[in-house]
């Protein structure tokens, strides 16, 4: 044992580190963009052309109107899952464009 205390799991250390860095919101936004494919799945990810943040709004561009409608209809559940994945309320709104 280093310094007389038991070692902490790496995930706990990373959470502590994340709370202390000043660019936490930017880091969480990057994590959301990275998690997009896992949260929405391969099919939706394949029709997504562009993902970007404007403040706390996630702007998603898709290839067709049908996909725009589908994502628009499910935007609240997608935002909730993304926020759960990064353990933060970084996505307040999803705007879907074609």
Biopython code that builds the backbone (N, CA, C, O; Angstrom):
import numpy as np
from Bio.PDB.StructureBuilder import StructureBuilder

atoms = [
    (1, "UNK", "N", (0.829, -1.177, 0.000)),
    (1, "UNK", "CA", (0.000, 0.000, 0.000)),
    (1, "UNK", "C", (0.877, 1.245, 0.000)),
    (1, "UNK", "O", (1.755, 1.412, 0.847)),
    (2, "UNK", "N", (0.623, 2.087, -0.943)),
    (2, "UNK", "CA", (1.373, 3.332, -1.020)),
    (2, "UNK", "C", (0.799, 4.346, -0.040)),
    (2, "UNK", "O", (-0.409, 4.581, -0.023)),
    (3, "UNK", "N", (1.637, 4.931, 0.753)),
    (3, "UNK", "CA", (1.260, 5.995, 1.683)),
    (3, "UNK", "C", (0.208, 5.553, 2.703)),
    (3, "UNK", "O", (-0.531, 6.393, 3.215)),
    (4, "UNK", "N", (0.125, 4.273, 3.005)),
    (4, "UNK", "CA", (-0.737, 3.769, 4.054)),
    (4, "UNK", "C", (-2.219, 3.736, 3.742)),
    (4, "UNK", "O", (-3.027, 3.602, 4.661)),
    (5, "UNK", "N", (-2.607, 3.851, 2.484)),
    (5, "UNK", "CA", (-4.036, 3.771, 2.140)),
    (5, "UNK", "C", (-4.222, 2.784, 0.987)),
    (5, "UNK", "O", (-3.333, 2.625, 0.150)),
    (6, "UNK", "N", (-5.368, 2.131, 0.949)),
    (6, "UNK", "CA", (-5.596, 1.150, -0.124)),
    (6, "UNK", "C", (-5.758, 1.850, -1.475)),
    (6, "UNK", "O", (-6.226, 2.987, -1.531)),
    (7, "UNK", "N", (-5.377, 1.184, -2.552)),
    (7, "UNK", "CA", (-5.522, 1.790, -3.883)),
    (7, "UNK", "C", (-6.999, 1.916, -4.278)),
    (7, "UNK", "O", (-7.833, 1.100, -3.887)),
    (8, "UNK", "N", (-7.298, 2.952, -5.055)),
    (8, "UNK", "CA", (-8.660, 3.172, -5.541)),
    (8, "UNK", "C", (-8.775, 2.602, -6.950)),
    (8, "UNK", "O", (-7.800, 2.586, -7.702)),
    (9, "UNK", "N", (-9.975, 2.133, -7.304)),
    (9, "UNK", "CA", (-10.175, 1.679, -8.687)),
    (9, "UNK", "C", (-9.994, 2.844, -9.666)),
    (9, "UNK", "O", (-10.281, 3.994, -9.333)),
    (10, "UNK", "N", (-9.525, 2.539, -10.857)),
    (10, "UNK", "CA", (-9.217, 3.572, -11.856)),
    (10, "UNK", "C", (-10.458, 4.382, -12.234)),
    (10, "UNK", "O", (-10.350, 5.581, -12.490)),
    (11, "UNK", "N", (-11.644, 3.743, -12.273)),
    (11, "UNK", "CA", (-12.843, 4.494, -12.642)),
    (11, "UNK", "C", (-13.174, 5.559, -11.596)),
    (11, "UNK", "O", (-13.665, 6.630, -11.953)),
    (12, "UNK", "N", (-12.920, 5.294, -10.330)),
    (12, "UNK", "CA", (-13.133, 6.292, -9.284)),
    (12, "UNK", "C", (-12.141, 7.443, -9.425)),
    (12, "UNK", "O", (-12.505, 8.608, -9.265)),
    (13, "UNK", "N", (-10.901, 7.112, -9.721)),
    (13, "UNK", "CA", (-9.890, 8.147, -9.896)),
    (13, "UNK", "C", (-10.214, 9.034, -11.087)),
    (13, "UNK", "O", (-10.032, 10.250, -11.026)),
    (14, "UNK", "N", (-10.692, 8.436, -12.166)),
    (14, "UNK", "CA", (-11.057, 9.221, -13.349)),
    (14, "UNK", "C", (-12.239, 10.141, -13.054)),
    (14, "UNK", "O", (-12.252, 11.288, -13.502)),
    (15, "UNK", "N", (-13.226, 9.660, -12.310)),
    (15, "UNK", "CA", (-14.372, 10.507, -11.949)),
    (15, "UNK", "C", (-13.923, 11.692, -11.102)),
    (15, "UNK", "O", (-14.385, 12.815, -11.306)),
    (16, "UNK", "N", (-13.034, 11.448, -10.165)),
    (16, "UNK", "CA", (-12.503, 12.536, -9.335)),
    (16, "UNK", "C", (-11.753, 13.546, -10.189)),
    (16, "UNK", "O", (-11.899, 14.754, -10.006)),
    (17, "UNK", "N", (-10.959, 13.053, -11.111)),
    (17, "UNK", "CA", (-10.204, 13.931, -12.010)),
    (17, "UNK", "C", (-11.141, 14.767, -12.864)),
    (17, "UNK", "O", (-10.929, 15.967, -13.033)),
    (18, "UNK", "N", (-12.185, 14.129, -13.408)),
    (18, "UNK", "CA", (-13.137, 14.824, -14.289)),
    (18, "UNK", "C", (-13.830, 15.975, -13.563)),
    (18, "UNK", "O", (-14.108, 17.008, -14.170)),
    (19, "UNK", "N", (-14.106, 15.810, -12.288)),
    (19, "UNK", "CA", (-14.777, 16.856, -11.515)),
    (19, "UNK", "C", (-13.884, 18.073, -11.310)),
    (19, "UNK", "O", (-14.379, 19.175, -11.073)),
    (20, "UNK", "N", (-12.576, 17.880, -11.398)),
    (20, "UNK", "CA", (-11.630, 18.951, -11.081)),
    (20, "UNK", "C", (-11.155, 19.748, -12.288)),
    (20, "UNK", "O", (-10.662, 20.862, -12.115)),
    (21, "UNK", "N", (-11.283, 19.229, -13.490)),
    (21, "UNK", "CA", (-10.743, 19.942, -14.641)),
    (21, "UNK", "C", (-11.682, 21.062, -15.087)),
    (21, "UNK", "O", (-12.899, 20.883, -15.059)),
    (22, "UNK", "N", (-11.150, 22.197, -15.491)),
    (22, "UNK", "CA", (-11.993, 23.338, -15.858)),
    (22, "UNK", "C", (-12.754, 23.155, -17.174)),
    (22, "UNK", "O", (-13.793, 23.787, -17.365)),
    (23, "UNK", "N", (-12.274, 22.324, -18.070)),
    (23, "UNK", "CA", (-12.927, 22.121, -19.365)),
    (23, "UNK", "C", (-13.890, 20.938, -19.318)),
    (23, "UNK", "O", (-14.053, 20.238, -20.317)),
    (24, "UNK", "N", (-14.518, 20.707, -18.189)),
    (24, "UNK", "CA", (-15.361, 19.530, -18.013)),
    (24, "UNK", "C", (-16.505, 19.478, -19.020)),
    (24, "UNK", "O", (-16.774, 18.410, -19.572)),
    (25, "UNK", "N", (-17.191, 20.594, -19.280)),
    (25, "UNK", "CA", (-18.324, 20.557, -20.205)),
    (25, "UNK", "C", (-17.868, 20.235, -21.622)),
    (25, "UNK", "O", (-18.554, 19.505, -22.337)),
    (26, "UNK", "N", (-16.711, 20.772, -22.043)),
    (26, "UNK", "CA", (-16.198, 20.463, -23.379)),
    (26, "UNK", "C", (-15.821, 18.988, -23.485)),
    (26, "UNK", "O", (-16.047, 18.351, -24.514)),
    (27, "UNK", "N", (-15.253, 18.464, -22.426)),
    (27, "UNK", "CA", (-14.885, 17.050, -22.407)),
    (27, "UNK", "C", (-16.120, 16.166, -22.484)),
    (27, "UNK", "O", (-16.126, 15.168, -23.206)),
    (28, "UNK", "N", (-17.165, 16.523, -21.746)),
    (28, "UNK", "CA", (-18.412, 15.754, -21.771)),
    (28, "UNK", "C", (-19.053, 15.812, -23.152)),
    (28, "UNK", "O", (-19.601, 14.815, -23.621)),
    (29, "UNK", "N", (-18.990, 16.965, -23.805)),
    (29, "UNK", "CA", (-19.529, 17.078, -25.175)),
    (29, "UNK", "C", (-18.783, 16.144, -26.121)),
    (29, "UNK", "O", (-19.391, 15.481, -26.961)),
    (30, "UNK", "N", (-17.471, 16.100, -25.977)),
    (30, "UNK", "CA", (-16.675, 15.191, -26.800)),
    (30, "UNK", "C", (-17.032, 13.736, -26.531)),
    (30, "UNK", "O", (-17.054, 12.914, -27.447)),
    (31, "UNK", "N", (-17.310, 13.424, -25.274)),
    (31, "UNK", "CA", (-17.704, 12.066, -24.926)),
    (31, "UNK", "C", (-19.058, 11.715, -25.565)),
    (31, "UNK", "O", (-19.261, 10.590, -26.023)),
    (32, "UNK", "N", (-19.974, 12.682, -25.590)),
    (32, "UNK", "CA", (-21.280, 12.460, -26.225)),
    (32, "UNK", "C", (-21.091, 12.150, -27.704)),
    (32, "UNK", "O", (-21.683, 11.201, -28.219)),
    (33, "UNK", "N", (-20.276, 12.940, -28.389)),
    (33, "UNK", "CA", (-20.035, 12.702, -29.812)),
    (33, "UNK", "C", (-19.422, 11.324, -30.041)),
    (33, "UNK", "O", (-19.753, 10.642, -31.011)),
    (34, "UNK", "N", (-18.539, 10.926, -29.154)),
    (34, "UNK", "CA", (-17.897, 9.610, -29.258)),
    (34, "UNK", "C", (-18.900, 8.474, -28.998)),
    (34, "UNK", "O", (-18.791, 7.411, -29.609)),
    (35, "UNK", "N", (-19.858, 8.682, -28.117)),
    (35, "UNK", "CA", (-20.826, 7.645, -27.748)),
    (35, "UNK", "C", (-22.018, 7.567, -28.692)),
    (35, "UNK", "O", (-22.830, 6.650, -28.568)),
    (36, "UNK", "N", (-22.148, 8.496, -29.628)),
    (36, "UNK", "CA", (-23.314, 8.563, -30.512)),
    (36, "UNK", "C", (-23.635, 7.216, -31.152)),
    (36, "UNK", "O", (-24.768, 6.744, -31.059)),
    (37, "UNK", "N", (-22.664, 6.599, -31.794)),
    (37, "UNK", "CA", (-22.883, 5.341, -32.514)),
    (37, "UNK", "C", (-23.389, 4.245, -31.584)),
    (37, "UNK", "O", (-24.311, 3.508, -31.934)),
    (38, "UNK", "N", (-22.798, 4.137, -30.418)),
    (38, "UNK", "CA", (-23.206, 3.103, -29.473)),
    (38, "UNK", "C", (-24.643, 3.324, -28.980)),
    (38, "UNK", "O", (-25.385, 2.359, -28.794)),
    (39, "UNK", "N", (-25.030, 4.561, -28.771)),
    (39, "UNK", "CA", (-26.362, 4.875, -28.240)),
    (39, "UNK", "C", (-27.443, 4.707, -29.292)),
    (39, "UNK", "O", (-28.487, 4.120, -29.006)),
    (40, "UNK", "N", (-27.218, 5.212, -30.517)),
    (40, "UNK", "CA", (-28.278, 5.174, -31.535)),
    (40, "UNK", "C", (-28.227, 3.927, -32.404)),
    (40, "UNK", "O", (-29.223, 3.587, -33.042)),
    (41, "UNK", "N", (-27.104, 3.246, -32.443)),
    (41, "UNK", "CA", (-26.979, 2.039, -33.252)),
    (41, "UNK", "C", (-26.350, 2.310, -34.607)),
    (41, "UNK", "O", (-26.208, 3.456, -35.033)),
    (42, "UNK", "N", (-25.981, 1.239, -35.263)),
    (42, "UNK", "CA", (-25.280, 1.315, -36.549)),
    (42, "UNK", "C", (-26.128, 1.943, -37.650)),
    (42, "UNK", "O", (-25.631, 2.754, -38.432)),
    (43, "UNK", "N", (-27.400, 1.571, -37.714)),
    (43, "UNK", "CA", (-28.260, 2.038, -38.809)),
    (43, "UNK", "C", (-28.439, 3.554, -38.778)),
    (43, "UNK", "O", (-28.283, 4.214, -39.805)),
    (44, "UNK", "N", (-28.757, 4.101, -37.635)),
    (44, "UNK", "CA", (-28.927, 5.551, -37.535)),
    (44, "UNK", "C", (-27.581, 6.247, -37.676)),
    (44, "UNK", "O", (-27.488, 7.288, -38.327)),
    (45, "UNK", "N", (-26.559, 5.699, -37.087)),
    (45, "UNK", "CA", (-25.236, 6.289, -37.197)),
    (45, "UNK", "C", (-24.784, 6.388, -38.654)),
    (45, "UNK", "O", (-24.108, 7.341, -39.040)),
    (46, "UNK", "N", (-25.164, 5.395, -39.455)),
    (46, "UNK", "CA", (-24.772, 5.377, -40.866)),
    (46, "UNK", "C", (-25.418, 6.503, -41.674)),
    (46, "UNK", "O", (-24.859, 6.937, -42.681)),
    (47, "UNK", "N", (-26.586, 6.979, -41.245)),
    (47, "UNK", "CA", (-27.268, 8.051, -41.987)),
    (47, "UNK", "C", (-27.015, 9.430, -41.383)),
    (47, "UNK", "O", (-27.564, 10.429, -41.849)),
    (48, "UNK", "N", (-26.194, 9.480, -40.356)),
    (48, "UNK", "CA", (-25.845, 10.745, -39.717)),
    (48, "UNK", "C", (-24.624, 11.334, -40.419)),
    (48, "UNK", "O", (-23.567, 10.706, -40.477)),
    (49, "UNK", "N", (-24.782, 12.547, -40.952)),
    (49, "UNK", "CA", (-23.681, 13.187, -41.671)),
    (49, "UNK", "C", (-22.811, 14.053, -40.766)),
    (49, "UNK", "O", (-21.591, 14.101, -40.921)),
    (50, "UNK", "N", (-23.442, 14.723, -39.839)),
    (50, "UNK", "CA", (-22.700, 15.696, -39.054)),
    (50, "UNK", "C", (-23.287, 15.787, -37.649)),
    (50, "UNK", "O", (-24.505, 15.832, -37.476)),
    (51, "UNK", "N", (-22.431, 15.812, -36.678)),
    (51, "UNK", "CA", (-22.818, 16.020, -35.283)),
    (51, "UNK", "C", (-21.992, 17.178, -34.753)),
    (51, "UNK", "O", (-20.772, 17.207, -34.915)),
    (52, "UNK", "N", (-22.663, 18.132, -34.119)),
    (52, "UNK", "CA", (-21.920, 19.222, -33.502)),
    (52, "UNK", "C", (-22.766, 19.843, -32.402)),
    (52, "UNK", "O", (-23.990, 19.706, -32.386)),
    (53, "UNK", "N", (-22.104, 20.517, -31.497)),
    (53, "UNK", "CA", (-22.779, 21.215, -30.415)),
    (53, "UNK", "C", (-22.832, 22.700, -30.716)),
    (53, "UNK", "O", (-21.871, 23.284, -31.219)),
    (54, "UNK", "N", (-23.962, 23.299, -30.403)),
    (54, "UNK", "CA", (-24.105, 24.750, -30.348)),
    (54, "UNK", "C", (-24.618, 25.031, -28.946)),
    (54, "UNK", "O", (-25.818, 24.947, -28.686)),
    (55, "UNK", "N", (-23.710, 25.362, -28.050)),
    (55, "UNK", "CA", (-24.066, 25.504, -26.646)),
    (55, "UNK", "C", (-24.418, 24.150, -26.077)),
    (55, "UNK", "O", (-23.614, 23.220, -26.138)),
    (56, "UNK", "N", (-25.618, 24.029, -25.522)),
    (56, "UNK", "CA", (-26.052, 22.740, -24.982)),
    (56, "UNK", "C", (-27.013, 22.012, -25.914)),
    (56, "UNK", "O", (-27.680, 21.062, -25.504)),
    (57, "UNK", "N", (-27.085, 22.456, -27.165)),
    (57, "UNK", "CA", (-27.922, 21.805, -28.181)),
    (57, "UNK", "C", (-27.036, 20.948, -29.081)),
    (57, "UNK", "O", (-26.017, 21.413, -29.592)),
    (58, "UNK", "N", (-27.433, 19.703, -29.266)),
    (58, "UNK", "CA", (-26.731, 18.807, -30.173)),
    (58, "UNK", "C", (-27.414, 18.893, -31.533)),
    (58, "UNK", "O", (-28.594, 18.570, -31.663)),
    (59, "UNK", "N", (-26.673, 19.324, -32.536)),
    (59, "UNK", "CA", (-27.200, 19.464, -33.887)),
    (59, "UNK", "C", (-26.804, 18.214, -34.674)),
    (59, "UNK", "O", (-25.626, 17.876, -34.784)),
    (60, "UNK", "N", (-27.821, 17.536, -35.217)),
    (60, "UNK", "CA", (-27.607, 16.289, -35.958)),
    (60, "UNK", "C", (-28.119, 16.488, -37.377)),
    (60, "UNK", "O", (-29.260, 16.911, -37.567)),
    (61, "UNK", "N", (-27.300, 16.191, -38.371)),
    (61, "UNK", "CA", (-27.711, 16.254, -39.769)),
    (61, "UNK", "C", (-27.820, 14.833, -40.300)),
    (61, "UNK", "O", (-26.889, 14.037, -40.171)),
    (62, "UNK", "N", (-28.976, 14.520, -40.903)),
    (62, "UNK", "CA", (-29.208, 13.184, -41.453)),
    (62, "UNK", "C", (-29.435, 13.285, -42.961)),
    (62, "UNK", "O", (-29.604, 14.377, -43.503)),
    (63, "UNK", "N", (-29.435, 12.135, -43.626)),
    (63, "UNK", "CA", (-29.456, 12.118, -45.089)),
    (63, "UNK", "C", (-30.836, 12.295, -45.706)),
    (63, "UNK", "O", (-30.935, 12.811, -46.819)),
    (64, "UNK", "N", (-31.907, 11.887, -45.026)),
    (64, "UNK", "CA", (-33.244, 11.961, -45.624)),
    (64, "UNK", "C", (-34.265, 12.529, -44.642)),
    (64, "UNK", "O", (-34.037, 12.570, -43.433)),
    (65, "UNK", "N", (-35.391, 12.963, -45.193)),
    (65, "UNK", "CA", (-36.498, 13.468, -44.369)),
    (65, "UNK", "C", (-37.074, 12.372, -43.479)),
    (65, "UNK", "O", (-37.472, 12.639, -42.346)),
    (66, "UNK", "N", (-37.119, 11.154, -43.979)),
    (66, "UNK", "CA", (-37.657, 10.047, -43.182)),
    (66, "UNK", "C", (-36.820, 9.845, -41.920)),
    (66, "UNK", "O", (-37.364, 9.650, -40.833)),
    (67, "UNK", "N", (-35.508, 9.892, -42.070)),
    (67, "UNK", "CA", (-34.636, 9.753, -40.900)),
    (67, "UNK", "C", (-34.730, 10.977, -39.995)),
    (67, "UNK", "O", (-34.620, 10.856, -38.775)),
    (68, "UNK", "N", (-34.933, 12.153, -40.584)),
    (68, "UNK", "CA", (-35.102, 13.350, -39.765)),
    (68, "UNK", "C", (-36.332, 13.196, -38.877)),
    (68, "UNK", "O", (-36.292, 13.509, -37.687)),
    (69, "UNK", "N", (-37.415, 12.714, -39.458)),
    (69, "UNK", "CA", (-38.646, 12.496, -38.691)),
    (69, "UNK", "C", (-38.423, 11.459, -37.588)),
    (69, "UNK", "O", (-38.854, 11.654, -36.451)),
    (70, "UNK", "N", (-37.756, 10.371, -37.924)),
    (70, "UNK", "CA", (-37.504, 9.296, -36.949)),
    (70, "UNK", "C", (-36.679, 9.798, -35.769)),
    (70, "UNK", "O", (-37.032, 9.538, -34.618)),
    (71, "UNK", "N", (-35.597, 10.506, -36.032)),
    (71, "UNK", "CA", (-34.771, 11.029, -34.944)),
    (71, "UNK", "C", (-35.483, 12.115, -34.161)),
    (71, "UNK", "O", (-35.356, 12.201, -32.940)),
    (72, "UNK", "N", (-36.241, 12.952, -34.878)),
    (72, "UNK", "CA", (-36.989, 14.003, -34.196)),
    (72, "UNK", "C", (-37.992, 13.395, -33.215)),
    (72, "UNK", "O", (-38.155, 13.892, -32.101)),
    (73, "UNK", "N", (-38.655, 12.330, -33.626)),
    (73, "UNK", "CA", (-39.644, 11.673, -32.778)),
    (73, "UNK", "C", (-39.006, 11.033, -31.541)),
    (73, "UNK", "O", (-39.651, 10.908, -30.500)),
    (74, "UNK", "N", (-37.760, 10.636, -31.656)),
    (74, "UNK", "CA", (-37.067, 9.947, -30.556)),
    (74, "UNK", "C", (-35.997, 10.806, -29.883)),
    (74, "UNK", "O", (-35.180, 10.277, -29.129)),
    (75, "UNK", "N", (-35.981, 12.088, -30.130)),
    (75, "UNK", "CA", (-34.894, 12.948, -29.655)),
    (75, "UNK", "C", (-34.776, 13.005, -28.130)),
    (75, "UNK", "O", (-33.668, 13.098, -27.601)),
    (76, "UNK", "N", (-35.899, 12.950, -27.424)),
    (76, "UNK", "CA", (-35.823, 13.029, -25.966)),
    (76, "UNK", "C", (-35.208, 11.763, -25.363)),
    (76, "UNK", "O", (-34.400, 11.841, -24.438)),
    (77, "UNK", "N", (-35.591, 10.606, -25.887)),
    (77, "UNK", "CA", (-35.015, 9.370, -25.349)),
    (77, "UNK", "C", (-33.538, 9.243, -25.733)),
    (77, "UNK", "O", (-32.742, 8.716, -24.956)),
    (78, "UNK", "N", (-33.167, 9.719, -26.919)),
    (78, "UNK", "CA", (-31.758, 9.688, -27.328)),
    (78, "UNK", "C", (-30.940, 10.612, -26.427)),
    (78, "UNK", "O", (-29.859, 10.236, -25.974)),
    (79, "UNK", "N", (-31.446, 11.811, -26.165)),
    (79, "UNK", "CA", (-30.738, 12.755, -25.294)),
    (79, "UNK", "C", (-30.580, 12.169, -23.896)),
    (79, "UNK", "O", (-29.521, 12.295, -23.281)),
    (80, "UNK", "N", (-31.621, 11.538, -23.402)),
    (80, "UNK", "CA", (-31.560, 10.938, -22.073)),
    (80, "UNK", "C", (-30.489, 9.848, -22.010)),
    (80, "UNK", "O", (-29.705, 9.798, -21.063)),
    (81, "UNK", "N", (-30.459, 8.977, -23.023)),
    (81, "UNK", "CA", (-29.464, 7.901, -23.040)),
    (81, "UNK", "C", (-28.039, 8.443, -23.171)),
    (81, "UNK", "O", (-27.118, 7.932, -22.534)),
    (82, "UNK", "N", (-27.859, 9.485, -24.003)),
    (82, "UNK", "CA", (-26.531, 10.095, -24.135)),
    (82, "UNK", "C", (-26.083, 10.694, -22.810)),
    (82, "UNK", "O", (-24.938, 10.510, -22.395)),
    (83, "UNK", "N", (-26.979, 11.408, -22.150)),
    (83, "UNK", "CA", (-26.645, 12.014, -20.861)),
    (83, "UNK", "C", (-26.326, 10.961, -19.810)),
    (83, "UNK", "O", (-25.412, 11.140, -19.005)),
    (84, "UNK", "N", (-27.073, 9.870, -19.814)),
    (84, "UNK", "CA", (-26.789, 8.779, -18.876)),
    (84, "UNK", "C", (-25.420, 8.174, -19.145)),
    (84, "UNK", "O", (-24.688, 7.825, -18.219)),
    (85, "UNK", "N", (-25.085, 8.054, -20.421)),
    (85, "UNK", "CA", (-23.815, 7.440, -20.809)),
    (85, "UNK", "C", (-22.614, 8.242, -20.296)),
    (85, "UNK", "O", (-21.609, 7.668, -19.879)),
    (86, "UNK", "N", (-22.729, 9.579, -20.333)),
    (86, "UNK", "CA", (-21.614, 10.422, -19.895)),
    (86, "UNK", "C", (-21.816, 10.957, -18.479)),
    (86, "UNK", "O", (-21.016, 11.755, -17.990)),
    (87, "UNK", "N", (-22.892, 10.511, -17.822)),
    (87, "UNK", "CA", (-23.200, 10.884, -16.444)),
    (87, "UNK", "C", (-23.233, 12.394, -16.245)),
    (87, "UNK", "O", (-22.653, 12.924, -15.297)),
    (88, "UNK", "N", (-23.924, 13.077, -17.162)),
    (88, "UNK", "CA", (-24.042, 14.530, -17.094)),
    (88, "UNK", "C", (-25.226, 14.964, -17.957)),
    (88, "UNK", "O", (-25.628, 14.243, -18.870)),
    (89, "UNK", "N", (-25.776, 16.126, -17.674)),
    (89, "UNK", "CA", (-26.884, 16.657, -18.471)),
    (89, "UNK", "C", (-26.335, 17.632, -19.509)),
    (89, "UNK", "O", (-26.760, 18.786, -19.573)),
    (90, "UNK", "N", (-25.404, 17.168, -20.307)),
    (90, "UNK", "CA", (-24.748, 18.023, -21.293)),
    (90, "UNK", "C", (-25.632, 18.273, -22.519)),
    (90, "UNK", "O", (-25.517, 19.323, -23.151)),
    (91, "UNK", "N", (-26.516, 17.323, -22.867)),
    (91, "UNK", "CA", (-27.411, 17.483, -24.018)),
    (91, "UNK", "C", (-28.775, 17.926, -23.484)),
    (91, "UNK", "O", (-29.504, 17.130, -22.891)),
    (92, "UNK", "N", (-29.112, 19.192, -23.697)),
    (92, "UNK", "CA", (-30.404, 19.704, -23.268)),
    (92, "UNK", "C", (-31.457, 19.533, -24.359)),
    (92, "UNK", "O", (-32.645, 19.375, -24.076)),
    (93, "UNK", "N", (-31.001, 19.567, -25.607)),
    (93, "UNK", "CA", (-31.917, 19.489, -26.740)),
    (93, "UNK", "C", (-31.185, 18.888, -27.936)),
    (93, "UNK", "O", (-29.984, 19.098, -28.103)),
    (94, "UNK", "N", (-31.910, 18.141, -28.765)),
    (94, "UNK", "CA", (-31.363, 17.630, -30.012)),
    (94, "UNK", "C", (-32.152, 18.259, -31.148)),
    (94, "UNK", "O", (-33.380, 18.184, -31.179)),
    (95, "UNK", "N", (-31.449, 18.872, -32.069)),
    (95, "UNK", "CA", (-32.056, 19.473, -33.259)),
    (95, "UNK", "C", (-31.629, 18.628, -34.449)),
    (95, "UNK", "O", (-30.439, 18.410, -34.677)),
    (96, "UNK", "N", (-32.616, 18.156, -35.204)),
    (96, "UNK", "CA", (-32.345, 17.261, -36.338)),
    (96, "UNK", "C", (-32.589, 18.026, -37.627)),
    (96, "UNK", "O", (-33.647, 18.628, -37.813)),
    (97, "UNK", "N", (-31.602, 18.000, -38.517)),
    (97, "UNK", "CA", (-31.680, 18.698, -39.813)),
    (97, "UNK", "C", (-31.395, 17.731, -40.951)),
    (97, "UNK", "O", (-30.774, 16.684, -40.763)),
    (98, "UNK", "N", (-31.863, 18.108, -42.137)),
    (98, "UNK", "CA", (-31.534, 17.329, -43.340)),
    (98, "UNK", "C", (-30.644, 18.141, -44.235)),
    (98, "UNK", "O", (-30.249, 17.673, -45.302)),
]
sb = StructureBuilder()
sb.init_structure("model")
sb.init_model(0)
sb.init_chain("A")
sb.init_seg("    ")
for serial, (resi, resn, name, xyz) in enumerate(atoms, 1):
    if name == "N":
        sb.init_residue(resn, " ", resi, " ")
    sb.init_atom(name, np.array(xyz, "f"), 0.0, 1.0, " ", f" {name:<3s}", serial, name[0])
structure = sb.get_structure()
